Amino acid sequence: MSSLNAFLNPIQVENKEVYISERFKDDGKVVPFVIRPITQDENSKLIKEYTKKDKKGIETFKQAEYTQALTASAVVSPDLTNSELQKAYGVFGETNLLKKMLLVGEYANLSIEVQKLSGLDNDINDEIEEVKNE
């Protein structure tokens, strides 16, 4: 029989520093991104936001937009909501800022790190289907 205490006091997943690019330096040192894990509650809200039904009741899921929002919502540092940073890149919004800041490989690495930290070690498509079917 499992102990209730284990569920009342789970081990917390800490924020993680990830080195995404050699291009962001401060005093010659590479500056990491800091990411946080995404809870299933947050994930469900994102999936719902990017799942649309047409007039015939056919659902479409905007996978790319979902993945971008998931990735952006996990970034703690740099502060993607910072208006000065958004202005510097000529964009509005956290997802647009990340897409403008990072090269395609850097973006992919960041997205993978976010998914791993959030426990999505298996195929994210399987996880999405599971949530959509709840």
C-alpha positions as CSV (number, residue, x, y, z in Angstrom):
1,M,0.0,0.0,0.0
2,S,1.4,3.4,-0.9
3,S,1.8,6.2,1.6
4,L,-0.4,9.2,1.3
5,N,2.6,11.3,2.4
6,A,4.4,10.5,-0.9
7,F,1.5,12.1,-2.8
8,L,1.2,15.0,-0.4
9,N,4.9,15.9,-0.7
10,P,6.1,15.0,-4.2
11,I,9.6,15.8,-5.2
12,Q,9.5,19.1,-7.1
13,V,10.9,19.4,-10.5
14,E,13.3,22.3,-10.5
15,N,13.8,24.9,-13.2
16,K,16.7,24.1,-15.4
17,E,19.4,26.1,-17.2
18,V,19.8,25.0,-20.8
19,Y,22.4,26.3,-23.2
20,I,20.6,26.9,-26.4
21,S,23.0,29.1,-28.3
22,E,26.5,30.4,-28.3
23,R,25.2,33.7,-29.7
24,F,23.9,35.1,-26.4
25,K,26.9,36.2,-24.3
26,D,27.4,38.5,-21.4
27,D,31.1,39.4,-20.7
28,G,32.2,36.6,-23.1
29,K,30.2,33.9,-21.2
30,V,27.3,32.1,-22.8
31,V,24.1,32.9,-21.1
32,P,21.7,30.0,-20.6
33,F,17.9,30.0,-21.0
34,V,16.1,29.0,-17.8
35,I,13.0,26.8,-18.4
36,R,10.4,25.4,-16.0
37,P,8.3,22.2,-16.2
38,I,4.8,22.5,-17.6
39,T,2.0,20.9,-15.6
40,Q,-0.7,18.7,-17.2
41,D,-3.3,21.4,-16.3
42,E,-1.3,24.0,-18.2
43,N,-0.9,21.5,-21.1
44,S,-4.6,20.7,-21.3
45,K,-5.4,24.4,-21.5
46,L,-2.9,24.8,-24.4
47,I,-4.3,21.8,-26.2
48,K,-7.8,23.1,-25.8
49,E,-6.7,26.6,-27.1
50,Y,-5.2,25.1,-30.2
51,T,-8.0,22.6,-31.0
52,K,-10.7,24.1,-33.1
53,K,-14.0,22.6,-34.3
54,D,-15.6,23.7,-37.6
55,K,-19.3,24.0,-38.2
56,K,-19.5,20.3,-39.1
57,G,-17.9,19.3,-35.8
58,I,-14.6,18.3,-37.3
59,E,-11.7,19.0,-35.0
60,T,-8.4,20.3,-36.2
61,F,-5.3,20.6,-34.0
62,K,-2.8,23.3,-34.7
63,Q,0.3,21.3,-33.7
64,A,2.9,23.9,-34.6
65,E,1.2,26.8,-32.7
66,Y,0.7,24.5,-29.8
67,T,4.3,23.5,-29.6
68,Q,5.4,27.1,-29.9
69,A,3.1,28.2,-27.1
70,L,4.2,25.2,-24.9
71,T,7.9,26.1,-25.5
72,A,7.4,29.9,-24.8
73,S,5.3,29.3,-21.7
74,A,8.1,27.3,-20.2
75,V,10.8,29.9,-20.6
76,V,11.6,31.7,-17.4
77,S,14.6,33.6,-18.6
78,P,15.0,35.6,-20.7
79,D,11.7,37.2,-19.8
80,L,9.8,36.8,-23.1
81,T,7.1,39.2,-21.9
82,N,9.6,42.1,-21.6
83,S,8.4,44.9,-23.9
84,E,12.0,46.2,-24.5
85,L,13.1,42.7,-25.6
86,Q,10.1,42.3,-27.9
87,K,10.7,45.8,-29.3
88,A,14.4,45.1,-30.0
89,Y,13.3,42.1,-32.2
90,G,10.4,44.0,-33.7
91,V,7.8,41.6,-32.6
92,F,4.8,41.4,-30.2
93,G,4.2,38.3,-28.0
94,E,6.3,35.6,-26.4
95,T,6.0,33.0,-29.2
96,N,6.9,35.5,-31.9
97,L,9.9,36.7,-29.9
98,L,11.3,33.2,-29.5
99,K,10.8,32.5,-33.3
100,K,12.7,35.7,-34.1
101,M,15.5,35.3,-31.6
102,L,16.4,31.7,-32.3
103,L,17.7,29.8,-35.3
104,V,15.8,26.8,-36.3
105,G,18.1,24.3,-34.6
106,E,18.3,26.4,-31.5
107,Y,14.5,26.5,-31.4
108,A,14.2,22.8,-31.8
109,N,16.7,22.2,-29.0
110,L,14.8,24.5,-26.7
111,S,11.5,22.8,-27.5
112,I,13.1,19.3,-26.9
113,E,14.5,20.5,-23.5
114,V,11.1,21.9,-22.4
115,Q,9.4,18.6,-23.4
116,K,12.0,16.5,-21.5
117,L,11.8,18.6,-18.4
118,S,8.0,18.4,-18.4
119,G,8.1,14.6,-18.7
120,L,7.3,14.2,-22.4
121,D,10.1,11.8,-23.1
122,N,7.9,9.8,-25.5
123,D,6.3,11.1,-28.7
124,I,4.5,14.3,-27.9
125,N,1.8,13.3,-30.4
126,D,0.8,10.4,-28.2
127,E,0.5,12.7,-25.2
128,I,-1.7,15.1,-27.2
129,E,-4.0,12.3,-28.4
130,E,-4.4,11.1,-24.9
131,V,-5.4,14.5,-23.6
132,K,-7.8,15.2,-26.5
133,N,-9.5,11.9,-25.8
134,E,-10.2,12.7,-22.1
